[in-house]
Amino acid sequence: MNTQEMKDMVLNYVIKEYLEDEDIEITYDTPLISSGYVDSFSMVSLLIFLENKFKIKIPPSKATPEAFNTVNSIIELVNQYV
Amino acid sequence: MSNMGSYDERLKNFTWSIAAEELGYKDGEVVNIGWYCSDRICDLGKAEKTALYYEGFGGAQRSYTFNDIRLISNTIGTFLRNIGLVNEDRVCLFMDRIPELYFSFLGVLKIGAIVQPLFSAFGDESLFIRLENAQTRAIITQKKHLSKVRKIKDRLPYLEFIIIVDQLKETELEGKEIVFRFENAEPVDKMAIYPTKAESPSVLHYTSGTTGQPKGVKHVHLSLVSQYLTTKWVLDLRDDDIYWCTADPGWVTGTSYGIIGPWCMGITQCVLDSGFSAQSWYQFIEKNKITVWYSAPTAIRSLMKAGDEIIRNFNLSSLRHLASVGEPLNSEAVIWAEKNFGKPFHDTFWQTETGSIMITNFPGMKVKPGSMGKPFPGIIAAVLEQKTFEPIDEPGKIGLIAFRPGWPSMMRTYWNNQEKYNEKFVNGWYLTGDKATIDNEGYFWFIGRDDDVINTGGHLVSPFEVESALLEHAAVGESAVVSKPDEINMEVVKAFISLKPGYVPNKELELEIMNFIRKKLSSFAMPQEVEFVEKLPKTRSGKIMRRVLHAQEWGEEIGDISTLEND
């Protein structure tokens, strides 16, 4: 899977799982945490999704709100462990 | 000098009539919180003073004067009345922290109806349970939350009106739905405000207990008296303050001290409606020159985690007084604030049921880091021996935190559940469900809950509610929900699950179950960890022993397990 496919997978998952309003459009750079689309309690489910999909283990210390704030930053983090 | 002055002097001369006199309220007269928070402030000559400065995600900004909020709440109230809503109808507010939420709160009160604020992060099942229990007649919401309301509306025969505050086309509306945008309505300068009295119901907040479904805590308009005086003496608000309460009005702090307290005093308040980040919070304080900041331990610990360096990038010298609520404030957080802001956070202890602050570290008084502080004047507080329910005199001995009933903002009942309400009183004491000690100087020190309720980041979660929801998942045979320690939220939800035959434990299923609960109940009720087990610890009579699992998570002694079922 290339980086573009990874981004699309994460973006689609976020839209499907966390966005209540179907009309909201988000991009790879839309802030997810600081915008409130994904709250701090939900981050753990996003983390498990990433670990399951990419067969990786992300250390808890790296799973920060900053690292999870956009699809681009998430993929940057994931790429350190794949 | 703080507003309160000497705590000891206040204790000597205290009566609640101090607040009533300052508010111009006399026993038996009309008292309507909606009027007190808008019209009265205009009558006092503050019509053009800023009441609300709002900032949403992406920098959207709006600001309103007290005259604006008077007019808008009149307009909303008149609309609600015109569609047929009357006094004591329950009107749910299900919105993010947008200005419409704050104005609707006052508008509903102005027609004598009961406000039922619910946290907009609730999933459809959490929403359903609360609307069904309250037999809610109308809900005011946003387009972004409409899908959750649509999922359940047909199961709610009492729900007649779904009022949407965004722009929607006629063709997009379904049954029961109406669009109402105050900007498009003719402003209503004069309305006949419903003549509510002291005991007229005002706000219905829902809270979770150990057993059973969430309970609706009924408050009355007289609560204003407690909320006014505690805001003045504990939060120390003054006319020129810029105040920021970070709580969401879906919870009691967000209404008692995020709407009623500051506005009945005519104070300018700021609202930030976006996700948390240390950068955006500090920026908000600097930009708005916030002077009094009322926040929560979870947020404070998150700021601590973001580090001290980032603080140096902002000018936070406007801050004058800091307070905290929602869960025990650890001593490290108090000390950290002193080091970085030059002043400590003052812990405040109270509950949905008490309606206002009961025990606190007062401004001007020595703060003992990690302590809850002392009772507010007029509040008779004790820790009770756990078997006899008699007050404990011995300093440092653990007991149940209890209050003598009678303060103005005390809940009047649990909605449709007088039996549960009665259970909260023993020997003439209201039992909080929390445990504490009192030291030899009269300071209270929080120990923990006396039941299984989980306080995660200031949100109370009922294990029963989560377990009930888990059983609706096809794979779940049995479950037990307990708390586990967490650095930021103090504790988080953990679920132990035994699966039905044919299901295999794996990470995919764990994620599926987590998301199932998040959507059904809320993100904070979602287990942060799922542990699959062959079987759960049970008594011989088949009752799941949560305490065994709790002790395991917290590294505590398991205690008596003589009733534990053997293999």
HADDOCK unambig.tbl for C-alpha pairs under 7 A between the chains (distance, minus, plus):
assign (segid A and resid 20 and name CA) (segid B and resid 144 and name CA) 5.92 0.50 0.50
assign (segid A and resid 20 and name CA) (segid B and resid 145 and name CA) 6.51 0.50 0.50
assign (segid A and resid 21 and name CA) (segid B and resid 144 and name CA) 4.45 0.50 0.50
assign (segid A and resid 21 and name CA) (segid B and resid 145 and name CA) 6.97 0.50 0.50
assign (segid A and resid 33 and name CA) (segid B and resid 275 and name CA) 5.81 0.50 0.50
assign (segid A and resid 34 and name CA) (segid B and resid 274 and name CA) 6.33 0.50 0.50
assign (segid A and resid 34 and name CA) (segid B and resid 275 and name CA) 4.12 0.50 0.50
assign (segid A and resid 34 and name CA) (segid B and resid 276 and name CA) 5.44 0.50 0.50
assign (segid A and resid 34 and name CA) (segid B and resid 277 and name CA) 5.90 0.50 0.50
assign (segid A and resid 35 and name CA) (segid B and resid 57 and name CA) 5.69 0.50 0.50
assign (segid A and resid 35 and name CA) (segid B and resid 274 and name CA) 5.16 0.50 0.50
assign (segid A and resid 35 and name CA) (segid B and resid 275 and name CA) 4.76 0.50 0.50
assign (segid A and resid 36 and name CA) (segid B and resid 274 and name CA) 5.51 0.50 0.50
assign (segid A and resid 36 and name CA) (segid B and resid 275 and name CA) 3.88 0.50 0.50
assign (segid A and resid 39 and name CA) (segid B and resid 275 and name CA) 6.94 0.50 0.50
assign (segid A and resid 41 and name CA) (segid B and resid 523 and name CA) 5.62 0.50 0.50
assign (segid A and resid 41 and name CA) (segid B and resid 524 and name CA) 5.60 0.50 0.50
assign (segid A and resid 42 and name CA) (segid B and resid 523 and name CA) 5.70 0.50 0.50
assign (segid A and resid 44 and name CA) (segid B and resid 528 and name CA) 6.40 0.50 0.50
assign (segid A and resid 45 and name CA) (segid B and resid 511 and name CA) 6.24 0.50 0.50
assign (segid A and resid 45 and name CA) (segid B and resid 514 and name CA) 6.83 0.50 0.50
assign (segid A and resid 48 and name CA) (segid B and resid 511 and name CA) 6.58 0.50 0.50
assign (segid A and resid 49 and name CA) (segid B and resid 511 and name CA) 6.93 0.50 0.50
assign (segid A and resid 52 and name CA) (segid B and resid 507 and name CA) 6.76 0.50 0.50
assign (segid A and resid 52 and name CA) (segid B and resid 508 and name CA) 6.91 0.50 0.50
